[in-house]
Amino acid sequence: MPTPHAPAIRAEAVVDLGAVRANIGMLRRRLSSSTDLMAVVKADAYGHGMHAVARAAVDAGADALGVATLHEAVELAATDPGAPVVGWLWAPGEDPGPALAAGAQLGVSSLDHLAAVLAAGVTSPRIHVKIDTGLGRNGVVPADLEPLLQACRAAESDGRVEIVGLMSHLASADVPGDASVALQKAAFGAACDLAASLDIRPRWRHLANTPATLEHPETHFDLVRCGIGIYGITPVADPAGLRPVMTLRTRVALTKRVPAGHGVSYGLTYRTSGETTLALVPLGYADGIPRHASSCAEVLLGGKRRRIAGRVAMDQFVLDCGDDPVAVGDEVIVFGPGDAGEPTARDWGEACGTIDYEIVTRIGPRVPRVYV
Ligand SMILES: *Cc1c(COP(=O)(O)O)cnc(C)c1O
């Protein structure tokens, strides 16, 4: 029998932009009419493709777009995406000039950040003062906040900067009943009051991520920053009507009949229990399939969930299909919304000892994104 033509696409991540728009609508329903929504599209939109997702998000009414790095901020702001771009993770040793010149707004976490913004020589750069209300990561601690706010206010009075935001980030909004949410909210409220006492009147005070948007309306302030929810993954028990956006699929690259006791993949950690058909799946850890998925995560092939047999290699893994009639070219759904019985990114996160955020974000550049 002649070998069928190899499919043109080895694997693809199908990105449902209609679902992005619908998810933004579902998240928006949780907001009062005075609260804006930022779509967070950092890390290539959590692996979904920054530009396409940003366009869909703005289409669906996102009021701002969030990124982490200066590089992301320049790349997105330069396309004039139709909503302000805010970037918050950079070091004062980097040059914020190109991002500011492209129109991006930047987080300022220290006097050094402010100095770098002022030295960039951009007319009226827009900043968000970033406050560490307890996460212990980026942002100025409350003890050092007043001098930073005073310096920002002085620069604003001179027309050298515009303070458009005050922001902070929650540590545990996804943990039901976690006491830190109220503590961080109170610390953020105090920081906002201090700013107001210095006559700082930002357009946006913002604290909430996706889990806080869904579970903690008291944290919404003027703007919520939603990342994972946009991609249809809910970090809390309430699915909130969100629909997973990414489907990762590929095709069987080779099948073979092997006898009982045949080893499979590196280390021969898996052995066939009887005569069986092995199916080779051309995706591996170079594509973002965690090696931790070895012998535990499942995929859908031929209408059945099948567990990965043995180790995930750099470019491929293997399924033990028994006597089922699997053939080269058959579709393998690695994860998706679950409609056809395929696992979700959540299932993969659980199988691999990580979170669904990491599963979608780590899908590598070798896998083309296909937008529908
Ligand atoms: C990534 C990020 C978000 C988005 O968080 P989700 O849980 O994905 O909604 C919001 N704010 C900041 C500061 C972030 O870094």
The ligand as an SDF file (V2000), in Angstrom:
LIG
                    3D

 15 15  0  0  0  0  0  0  0  0999 V2000
   -0.1080   38.0930   34.1980 C   0  0  0  0  0  0  0  0  0  0  0  0
   -0.6800   39.1880   34.9930 C   0  0  0  0  0  0  0  0  0  0  0  0
   -2.0680   39.3620   35.0700 C   0  0  0  0  0  0  0  0  0  0  0  0
   -3.0690   38.3760   34.4940 C   0  0  0  0  0  0  0  0  0  0  0  0
   -3.3550   37.3700   35.4310 O   0  0  0  0  0  0  0  0  0  0  0  0
   -4.4240   36.2200   35.1110 P   0  0  0  0  0  0  0  0  0  0  0  0
   -4.4630   35.3870   36.3440 O   0  0  0  0  0  0  0  0  0  0  0  0
   -3.8850   35.4710   33.9240 O   0  0  0  0  0  0  0  0  0  0  0  0
   -5.6920   36.8940   34.8140 O   0  0  0  0  0  0  0  0  0  0  0  0
   -2.5500   40.4790   35.7380 C   0  0  0  0  0  0  0  0  0  0  0  0
   -1.6960   41.3460   36.3150 N   0  0  0  0  0  0  0  0  0  0  0  0
   -0.3600   41.1990   36.2970 C   0  0  0  0  0  0  0  0  0  0  0  0
    0.5020   42.1920   36.9610 C   0  0  0  0  0  0  0  0  0  0  0  0
    0.1960   40.1040   35.6400 C   0  0  0  0  0  0  0  0  0  0  0  0
    1.5270   39.9480   35.6230 O   0  0  0  0  0  0  0  0  0  0  0  0
  1  2  1  0
  2  3  1  0
  2 14  2  0
  3  4  1  0
  3 10  2  0
  4  5  1  0
  5  6  1  0
  6  7  2  0
  6  8  1  0
  6  9  1  0
 10 11  1  0
 11 12  2  0
 12 13  1  0
 12 14  1  0
 14 15  1  0
M  END
$$$$
